[in-house]
Amino acid sequence: MAAGDQDSRRIVALREELAHHNHCYYVLDAPEVPDAEYDRLFRQLQSLEEKYPALVTPDSPTQRVGAKPLKAFSEVHHGVPMLSLANAFDEGGVKDFHRRACERLGVEHIDYSCETKLDGLAVSLLYENGVLVRGATRGDGRSGEDVTQNVRTIDSIPLRLLGKDAPRVLEVRGEVFISRAGFARLNRAQRAEGGKQFANPRNAAAGSLRQLDPRITAARPLEIYIYGVGVVEGPADEILAGTYSAMLERFRDWGLRTSPETRVARDAEGCIAYYRDIMARRDKLPYEIDGVVYKVNRLDQQDALGAVSRAPRWALAHKFPAQEEMTVLKGIEVQVGRTGTLTPVARLEPVFVGGATVTNATLHNQDEVKRKDVRIGDTVVVRRAGDVIPEVVSVVMSKRPKHTRRFKMPERCPVCDSKVERPEGESAARCTGGLYCAAQRREAIKHFASRRAMDIEGLGDKLVDQLDEQGMLSDLSDLYRLKLEDLAGLERMGEKSAKNLIDALKKSQSTTLARFLYALGIRDVGETTARSLANYCGKLETLMHAEEEVLQEIPDVGPVVAGNVHTFFRESHNRQVIRKLIKRGMNWPEGVVDRDKLQPLSGKTFVLTGTLDSMGRDEAKAKLQALGAKVTGSVSAKTSYVVVGVDPGSKATKAEQLGVVMLDEKAFLKLLSKK
């Protein structure tokens, strides 16, 4: 079917509009329309092109993906060789490079264009009459592989250059890479599909660009920054007559994406200042880099300096300290974290990596050790990025000796000998001796003393650390053995402060069972769950001896929480600390609860909104919870009542929309008085 003038014009207009939005989104990082609007325009173009297939052009946004898989890549010869760069590894090398350039040019000062050195894959993109006609890898610098179908799938590469003043032939060079966030997404997807995970973003980018099936490449989060030029013919070849920084500006005008970190600096001192700035921000950049690059900014000076056989004399790569090195894994030990998580740690032959000597590296958990097949005696790749804890990235299988040993997570905590458990569906193994384990002691005490737990005023984090460092706390119960003279001698602790803390400790001994249960820090037991446990069981002894099946009958307690509570109280060390706390004065009113007679508001969910004249919101919440109700912060179809005070917010509106019963203050007080 032949297209009419109106449809033909609409197709052209849609392509131009979509190209503009692609440029705003992928190059400028400043989208002008929502994704839904872009999708609507894209579907319109698709529909028209399906109706008029003769009007489909290679530069249409609909043609990014759709080519058939290749049997092999063909060879491409670069009209202008893609040279590599000379390297400097210290400031002295940068100064020598600058001195030689000044001597060859006969000048005292040189301006350099500085940019980040991306850790990706170099490519060449060839445009003819503004349309992308070829993409190729660098290869050996003189010839590479034709990856045209694959580069067409990368959204940040324009299929047609913007504007009308681009050269008739323009070949640009750039780096294809995967951002840190894209790499994380890619590996998550690989794990979900049971596929092989990538060791680093550079390998992932290279492997993705060299797929014979463009559909696989299209599914990978590839990006590009353009940094150079090759063959230029026709109008606008004046881009080669000015400066490198001005050339990048022209590239941006044509819709080509360039690095936002490019700067112009004067002489070696300016370059080194740029290096130090990028080095300080390296780990905060959204992509990985392995150094910075300095290029003489004036293009005529670049021509005058020329090149040696494999590298230009006008450019230099100033490399960062290596972030990955190989070394031998001598052993695996287990560390217990402050929350009880057990982490296998590799003990290594010392290796200098990331600017520091590394002797230990994390292995994360048992699953990671198994996935990477890490064994004692292996040669491994260790990575250290900035202040990030060093980690074992992979094993060098070709160097594996015959008698390596596999690692197995211990069944008992290496610190306190409590049982180690790994909940189903979780990767972390944990020590169950939360109240007793020395590795968890400080965090356990800080939680115990917090306002919503025992509310021990004056016992802050720094004081807990100081008491522990002085050897005055072996477990929670030792808090109630502290004496005035013990505290008065501590740093920044006068006699008055010490007396106030002793008084606060004494006051905290009279509490409620719910507060005490919450203060114990049982995994996944918050205030509401602790209250449900206390209300249902009545006595601590009843709860401590309850089986998991019984615990699951309690409101707000599911299988996971029931398992955590059961495990906590089965650990003898935890029971021992609880007995010591009670012996040293911890007390609360206990009562017997008839399990068949739940509290009046059990199973009911309330939401509070607005201001009540008769009481504060915390008091209202406490009164409802004392009657067995659950109080939440958001309204849903499962909400039983919404209590509406003065100046209610959007919760009241939502309750009305959902048909949830609303109580004013008078009705709320009447409800409480009847219970």
C-alpha positions in Angstrom: 0.0 0.0 0.0 1.3 3.4 -0.9 1.4 6.0 1.8 -0.4 9.4 1.3 1.4 12.7 1.9 -0.1 13.0 5.3 1.1 9.6 6.5 4.5 10.1 5.0 4.9 13.5 6.8 3.7 12.0 10.0 6.3 9.2 9.8 9.1 11.7 9.3 7.8 13.9 12.1 7.5 11.0 14.5 11.1 9.9 13.8 12.4 13.4 14.4 10.4 13.7 17.6 11.5 10.3 18.9 15.2 11.1 18.0 14.9 14.3 19.9 13.5 12.6 23.0 16.2 9.8 22.8 18.8 12.6 22.7 17.3 14.3 25.8 17.0 11.0 27.7 20.2 9.2 26.9 22.6 12.0 26.0 21.5 15.0 28.0 20.0 13.0 30.9 17.1 15.5 30.9 13.9 13.8 29.6 11.2 16.1 28.5 8.2 13.7 28.4 7.1 10.8 30.6 8.0 7.2 29.4 4.3 6.6 28.7 4.2 9.5 26.1 7.4 8.2 24.5 5.9 4.7 24.2 2.8 6.2 22.7 4.7 8.0 20.0 6.8 4.9 19.4 3.7 2.7 18.9 2.3 5.2 16.5 5.5 5.0 14.3 5.5 1.2 14.6 1.9 1.1 13.4 2.6 3.4 10.4 5.7 1.5 9.4 3.9 -1.8 9.6 1.2 -0.3 7.3 3.8 1.1 4.9 6.9 -1.1 5.0 8.4 0.6 2.0 9.0 3.7 4.1 11.0 1.9 6.8 14.6 3.3 6.9 17.7 2.0 8.7 17.8 5.1 10.9 14.3 4.7 12.2 14.0 4.3 16.0 12.1 1.1 15.4 15.1 -0.5 13.8 17.4 -0.6 16.7 16.7 -4.3 17.3 15.5 -6.7 14.7 18.5 -8.0 12.7 19.0 -11.7 12.4 21.8 -13.4 14.4 25.2 -13.4 12.6 27.3 -16.5 11.9 30.5 -14.5 12.4 31.8 -10.9 12.5 33.4 -9.6 9.3 36.7 -7.7 9.4 36.9 -3.9 9.2 40.0 -1.9 8.3 40.3 1.5 10.1 41.0 4.3 7.7 42.8 6.1 10.5 44.5 3.7 13.0 43.0 3.5 16.5 46.2 4.0 18.5 46.7 3.1 22.1 48.0 5.5 24.8 51.2 5.9 26.6 50.8 5.4 30.4 52.1 7.3 33.4 51.7 5.8 36.9 52.9 8.7 39.0 53.1 12.5 38.9 56.7 12.4 37.8 55.6 10.7 34.6 53.0 13.4 33.9 55.6 16.1 34.4 58.1 14.4 32.0 55.4 14.1 29.4 54.5 17.8 29.7 58.2 18.8 29.5 58.8 16.7 26.3 55.7 18.2 24.7 56.8 21.8 25.5 60.3 21.1 24.1 59.0 19.6 20.9 56.5 22.5 20.4 58.9 25.2 21.6 56.4 26.7 24.1 56.3 27.3 27.8 52.7 26.4 28.4 50.2 23.9 27.0 46.5 23.6 27.6 45.2 20.0 28.0 41.7 18.5 27.7 41.3 16.1 30.6 38.8 13.3 30.8 38.1 10.1 32.7 39.5 6.8 31.3 36.6 4.5 31.1 37.1 0.8 31.6 35.1 -0.5 28.7 35.6 -1.4 25.0 36.8 1.0 22.3 34.7 1.3 19.1 34.5 3.2 15.9 31.2 4.6 14.5 31.0 5.7 10.9 28.3 8.1 9.8 27.6 8.9 6.1 25.3 11.9 5.3 24.4 11.9 9.0 23.3 8.2 9.1 25.1 5.5 11.1 26.4 2.9 8.6 29.0 1.0 10.5 30.2 0.1 14.0 33.5 -1.7 14.6 35.7 -2.7 17.5 39.2 -1.4 17.9 40.8 -4.8 17.4 44.6 -4.4 17.0 44.2 -0.8 16.1 44.4 -1.2 12.4 41.5 -3.7 11.9 38.6 -4.7 14.1 35.3 -6.6 13.9 32.1 -5.3 12.3 29.6 -5.0 15.1 27.2 -2.7 13.3 24.0 -4.6 14.2 25.0 -4.6 17.9 25.9 -0.9 18.3 22.6 0.0 16.7 20.9 -1.5 19.8 22.7 1.0 22.1 20.2 3.8 22.9 22.9 6.5 23.5 24.2 6.0 20.0 22.2 8.1 17.5 21.2 6.3 14.4 21.1 9.7 12.6 23.0 12.8 13.7 21.1 15.9 14.8 21.2 19.1 12.7 22.1 19.5 9.0 25.8 20.6 9.3 27.5 17.3 10.0 30.3 16.2 7.6 29.4 14.0 4.7 31.6 11.3 6.3 32.3 11.4 10.0 34.0 8.6 11.9 34.1 9.0 15.7 35.6 6.9 18.4 34.2 6.1 21.8 34.1 3.7 24.7 31.2 1.3 25.2 30.7 0.6 28.9 28.1 -0.6 31.5 27.4 1.6 34.5 27.7 0.3 38.1 23.9 0.3 38.4 23.4 -1.4 35.0 26.0 -4.0 36.0 24.2 -4.8 39.3 20.9 -5.1 37.3 22.5 -7.4 34.7 23.9 -9.8 37.3 20.6 -9.8 39.2 18.9 -10.8 36.0 21.6 -13.5 35.3 21.1 -14.9 38.8 17.3 -15.0 38.4 17.6 -16.9 35.1 20.3 -19.2 36.4 22.9 -17.8 34.0 26.6 -17.1 34.5 27.3 -13.8 36.4 29.9 -11.4 35.1 33.1 -10.7 37.1 33.2 -6.9 36.3 31.5 -4.3 34.1 34.4 -4.3 31.6 34.0 -8.0 30.8 30.3 -7.6 30.7 30.4 -4.8 28.2 33.0 -6.5 25.9 31.0 -9.8 26.0 27.7 -8.0 25.3 29.0 -6.1 22.3 30.5 -9.2 20.7 27.3 -11.3 20.7 26.4 -12.8 17.4 22.7 -12.3 18.3 21.9 -8.6 18.4 18.8 -9.4 20.5 21.1 -10.4 23.4 23.1 -7.2 23.1 19.9 -5.2 23.1 19.0 -6.7 26.5 22.3 -5.5 28.0 22.5 -2.0 29.6 25.3 -0.7 27.3 26.2 3.0 27.1 28.8 5.0 25.2 30.9 8.2 25.5 32.5 9.6 22.4 36.1 10.9 22.8 37.8 11.1 19.4 37.6 11.3 15.7 38.9 9.3 12.7 38.1 9.9 9.1 36.3 13.2 8.3 35.3 14.3 4.7 33.1 17.1 3.4 31.5 20.1 5.0 32.3 20.9 8.6 35.8 19.4 8.5 36.8 22.6 10.2 36.2 20.7 13.4 39.8 19.5 12.9 41.2 23.0 12.8 40.3 24.3 16.3 40.6 22.6 19.7 39.8 19.2 21.0 37.4 20.7 23.6 35.5 22.6 20.8 35.4 19.4 18.8 33.6 17.7 21.6 31.1 20.6 21.7 30.3 20.0 18.1 29.8 16.3 18.8 27.3 17.2 21.5 25.5 19.4 19.0 25.1 16.5 16.6 23.7 14.3 19.4 26.8 12.3 20.3 27.3 11.7 24.0 30.5 12.8 25.6 31.9 12.6 29.1 30.5 15.2 31.5 33.8 15.1 33.4 35.9 16.7 30.6 37.9 19.7 31.7 40.6 22.0 30.2 43.7 22.3 32.4 46.9 24.3 32.0 50.3 22.5 32.2 51.3 19.5 34.3 50.1 21.1 37.5 46.6 21.6 36.2 46.5 17.9 34.9 47.6 16.6 38.3 45.0 18.7 40.1 42.3 17.1 37.8 43.7 13.6 38.6 43.5 14.2 42.3 39.9 15.5 42.0 38.7 12.6 40.0 40.7 10.1 42.2 38.8 11.5 45.3 35.5 11.1 43.5 36.3 7.9 41.7 34.0 5.6 43.8 31.1 8.0 43.6 31.1 8.1 39.7 28.3 6.1 38.2 30.8 4.1 36.1 34.1 2.5 36.6 37.4 4.1 35.5 41.0 3.1 35.7 42.6 6.5 35.3 42.4 9.8 33.5 43.5 10.9 30.0 45.3 14.2 29.1 45.2 15.4 25.5 46.9 18.5 24.1 43.9 20.7 23.5 45.0 22.5 20.3 44.5 20.2 17.3 47.3 21.9 15.3 49.7 21.2 18.2 48.5 17.5 18.2 49.4 17.3 14.5 52.8 18.9 15.2 53.6 16.4 17.9 52.5 13.4 15.8 52.7 9.8 16.9 55.2 7.0 17.4 54.3 3.5 16.0 51.5 2.7 18.5 50.7 5.8 20.5 50.3 9.6 19.9 52.8 12.0 21.5 50.0 14.4 22.3 48.1 12.2 24.7 48.8 10.4 28.0 46.9 8.0 30.3 47.5 8.6 33.9 46.6 5.3 35.5 45.1 4.8 39.0 46.5 2.2 41.3 45.3 -1.3 40.2 42.0 -2.3 41.9 42.4 -6.0 41.1 45.4 -8.3 41.7 46.1 -12.0 42.0 47.3 -13.7 45.2 47.1 -17.0 47.1 44.3 -17.7 49.6 46.0 -19.3 52.6 42.9 -19.9 54.7 39.3 -19.0 55.5 38.2 -17.8 58.9 34.7 -16.8 60.1 33.9 -13.4 61.6 30.8 -12.7 63.7 29.2 -9.3 63.0 27.5 -7.1 65.5 24.0 -8.5 64.5 25.2 -12.1 64.7 25.8 -12.6 60.9 28.7 -15.0 60.2 31.0 -13.9 57.4 33.7 -16.1 55.9 36.9 -14.0 55.5 39.8 -15.0 53.2 43.3 -14.9 54.7 45.7 -13.9 51.8 49.3 -13.7 50.9 49.9 -10.0 51.2 49.2 -8.1 47.9 49.3 -4.4 47.0 46.0 -3.5 45.4 43.9 -0.3 45.2 46.7 1.7 46.9 47.0 -0.5 50.0 48.5 -3.8 51.1 45.6 -6.4 51.5 45.9 -9.5 53.7 42.2 -10.2 54.3 39.1 -10.1 51.9 35.5 -10.8 52.4 33.8 -13.9 50.9 30.3 -12.6 51.9 28.6 -15.9 52.7 28.5 -19.7 52.1 26.5 -19.3 48.9 29.1 -17.0 47.4 31.9 -19.3 48.4 30.1 -22.2 46.7 29.1 -20.1 43.6 32.7 -19.0 43.0 34.1 -22.4 44.0 36.7 -20.8 46.3 39.0 -23.2 48.0 41.9 -22.9 50.5 45.1 -23.0 48.4 43.6 -21.3 45.3 45.1 -18.4 43.5 42.3 -15.8 43.5 41.6 -12.3 42.0 41.2 -9.7 44.8 39.5 -6.4 44.3 39.7 -3.3 46.4 37.9 -0.1 45.3 38.6 2.9 47.4 37.4 2.5 50.9 35.3 -0.6 50.0 36.2 -3.8 51.9 38.4 -6.0 49.7 36.6 -9.0 48.2 37.6 -12.1 46.4 36.2 -11.7 42.9 37.0 -15.0 41.3 39.3 -18.0 41.2 42.1 -18.5 38.7 41.2 -22.1 37.8 44.3 -22.6 35.6 46.5 -22.1 38.8 44.5 -24.4 41.1 46.8 -26.9 42.9 45.8 -30.5 43.4 45.2 -30.5 47.1 42.8 -27.6 47.8 40.3 -27.7 50.6 36.6 -26.7 50.5 35.1 -24.4 53.1 32.1 -25.3 55.3 30.3 -22.9 57.6 30.6 -23.9 61.2 27.6 -25.2 63.1 28.6 -23.5 66.3 29.5 -19.8 66.7 33.3 -19.4 66.8 32.9 -16.6 69.5 30.4 -17.9 72.0 29.7 -21.6 70.9 26.0 -20.9 70.5 24.2 -22.7 67.7 24.4 -21.3 64.2 21.2 -21.2 62.1 20.5 -20.2 58.6 16.8 -19.4 57.9 15.3 -21.0 54.9 15.5 -18.7 51.8 18.3 -16.5 53.3 21.9 -16.5 52.5 23.2 -15.3 55.9 24.0 -17.7 58.7 23.6 -16.3 62.2 24.7 -16.9 65.8 21.7 -17.5 68.0 23.4 -16.3 71.2 22.2 -12.7 70.9 22.3 -11.9 74.6 25.5 -13.8 75.3 27.8 -13.5 72.3 30.7 -11.1 72.8 30.6 -10.1 69.1 27.0 -8.9 69.5 27.2 -7.6 73.0 27.5 -3.8 72.3 24.6 -3.7 69.9 22.4 -5.9 72.2 23.1 -3.5 75.1 22.4 -0.4 73.0 19.1 -1.8 71.8 18.2 -2.9 75.3 18.8 0.7 76.7 16.9 2.5 73.8 13.9 4.6 74.5 11.2 2.2 73.3 12.9 -0.7 75.1 14.1 -0.2 78.7 14.5 3.6 78.2 17.6 3.9 80.3 18.3 7.6 80.1 22.0 8.5 80.0 23.2 5.2 78.7 24.2 6.3 75.2 26.2 4.6 72.5 29.5 6.1 73.5 29.1 5.1 77.1 28.2 1.6 76.2 31.4 1.4 74.1 33.4 2.7 77.0 31.9 0.3 79.5 32.6 -2.6 77.2 36.2 -1.5 76.5 36.8 -1.3 80.3 35.6 -4.9 80.6 32.6 -3.9 82.8 29.9 -5.6 80.8 30.0 -9.3 79.9 26.3 -9.4 79.2 23.1 -7.3 79.7 22.7 -8.4 83.3 26.0 -6.6 84.3 24.2 -3.3 83.8 22.5 -3.9 87.1 25.7 -4.6 88.9 27.2 -1.2 88.1 28.0 1.0 91.1 28.4 4.7 91.5 32.2 4.4 92.0 32.5 2.3 88.8 30.9 5.0 86.7 32.4 8.1 88.3 35.9 7.3 87.1 34.9 7.0 83.5 35.8 9.7 80.9 33.3 12.6 80.8 31.2 11.0 83.6 30.9 13.1 86.8 29.4 12.0 90.1 26.0 13.6 89.2 25.8 11.9 85.8 26.8 8.6 87.4 24.1 8.9 90.0 21.5 9.8 87.4 22.4 6.7 85.4 22.2 4.5 88.5 18.7 5.9 89.2 17.7 5.4 85.5 18.9 1.7 85.7 16.9 1.2 88.9 13.8 2.8 87.4 14.1 0.6 84.3 13.8 -2.6 86.4 10.1 -2.1 86.8 8.7 -2.6 83.3 6.2 -4.6 81.3 6.6 -8.0 79.7 6.0 -6.5 76.3 8.8 -3.9 76.7 11.1 -6.6 78.1 10.5 -8.9 75.1 11.2 -6.1 72.7 14.3 -5.1 74.6 15.8 -8.6 74.2 16.3 -7.9 70.5 14.8 -11.2 69.2 15.1 -11.1 65.4 12.0 -9.7 63.7 10.2 -9.0 67.0 9.2 -5.4 67.0 7.1 -3.5 69.5 3.7 -4.7 68.1 4.8 -8.4 67.9 6.3 -8.2 71.4 3.0 -6.9 72.7 1.1 -9.7 71.0 3.4 -12.3 72.5 3.0 -10.8 76.0 -0.8 -10.4 75.7 -1.3 -13.9 74.5 1.1 -15.8 76.8 0.7 -13.7 79.9 3.9 -15.2 81.5 7.5 -15.3 80.3 7.8 -18.9 81.3 4.8 -19.8 79.1 6.4 -18.0 76.1 9.9 -19.5 76.7 8.5 -23.1 76.6 6.0 -22.6 73.7 6.4 -24.7 70.6 6.5 -23.1 67.2 3.0 -24.4 66.3 1.5 -22.6 69.4 3.4 -19.4 68.6 1.9 -19.3 65.1 -1.6 -19.1 66.7 -0.7 -15.6 68.1 -1.9 -12.6 66.1 0.9 -11.0 64.0 3.1 -14.0 64.4 3.9 -16.0 61.3 6.2 -19.0 60.7 9.4 -16.9 60.4 8.8 -15.0 63.6 7.7 -18.1 65.4 10.9 -19.8 64.4 13.0 -16.9 65.5 11.3 -16.7 68.9 11.5 -20.5 69.4 15.2 -20.6 68.5 16.1 -17.6 70.7 14.6 -19.2 73.8 16.0 -22.6 73.1 19.5 -21.2 73.3 20.8 -21.9 76.8 23.0 -18.9 76.9 20.0 -16.6 76.2 18.0 -18.2 79.0 20.9 -17.8 81.4 21.2 -14.1 80.8 17.4 -13.7 81.2 17.5 -15.5 84.6 20.4 -13.3 85.7 18.4 -10.2 84.7 15.4 -11.3 86.8 17.7 -12.3 89.7 19.1 -8.7 89.7 15.7 -7.1 90.0 14.0 -7.0 86.5 10.3 -7.3 87.2 6.8 -6.8 85.6 3.2 -7.8 86.4 2.4 -11.2 85.0 -1.0 -12.8 84.5 -2.6 -15.9 83.1 -4.3 -15.4 79.8 -7.1 -17.7 78.5 -6.0 -18.3 74.9 -9.6 -19.0 73.9 -10.6 -15.5 75.1 -8.7 -13.0 73.1 -8.7 -9.3 74.0 -11.7 -7.2 72.9 -10.0 -5.6 69.9 -7.9 -8.5 68.8 -7.9 -8.8 65.0 -9.0 -5.2 64.5 -6.8 -2.7 62.7 -6.9 1.0 63.5 -5.5 4.1 61.8 -5.2 7.5 63.6 -5.4 10.8 61.8 -5.7 14.4 63.0 -5.4 15.7 66.5 -7.4 14.4 69.5 -8.3 16.9 72.3 -8.4 14.3 75.1 -5.1 12.6 74.5 -2.0 12.5 72.4 -1.6 10.1 69.5 1.0 7.9 71.4 -1.5 7.5 74.3 -4.3 6.7 71.9 -2.2 4.1 70.2 -1.2 2.6 73.5 -4.8 2.3 74.7 -5.8 0.5 71.5 -2.8 -1.9 71.6 -3.6 -2.7 75.2 -7.0 -3.9 74.0 -5.3 -6.1 71.4 -5.8 -3.8 68.4 -3.2 -3.3 65.7 -2.4 0.3 64.9 -0.9 1.1 61.5 0.1 4.2 59.6 -1.8 3.7 56.3 -5.3 3.1 55.3 -6.2 0.0 53.2 -9.2 -2.3 52.5 -8.1 -4.3 55.6 -8.4 -1.4 57.9 -11.2 -1.8 60.5 -11.6 1.8 61.8 -10.0 5.2 61.2 -10.1 7.5 64.2 -10.5 11.1 62.9 -9.4 14.0 65.0 -9.1 17.8 64.2 -7.5 18.6 60.9 -7.3 15.1 59.5 -5.1 14.4 56.5 -5.5 12.3 53.3 -6.1 9.2 55.4 -9.6 10.3 56.1 -10.3 10.9 52.4 -8.9 7.4 51.5 -11.0 5.8 54.3 -14.1 7.4 52.8 -13.2 6.2 49.3 -12.7 2.6 50.6 -15.8 2.6 52.8 -13.8 2.1 56.0 -15.7 3.0 59.2 -14.6 6.4 60.6 -14.8 7.3 64.3 -14.8 10.9 65.6 -13.3 11.5 69.0 -16.6 11.1 70.9 -17.2 7.7 69.2 -13.6 6.6 69.8 -13.8 7.4 73.6 -17.2 5.6 73.8 -15.6 2.5 72.1 -12.7 2.6 74.6 -15.1 2.9 77.6 -17.0 -0.2 76.6 -14.0 -2.4 76.5 
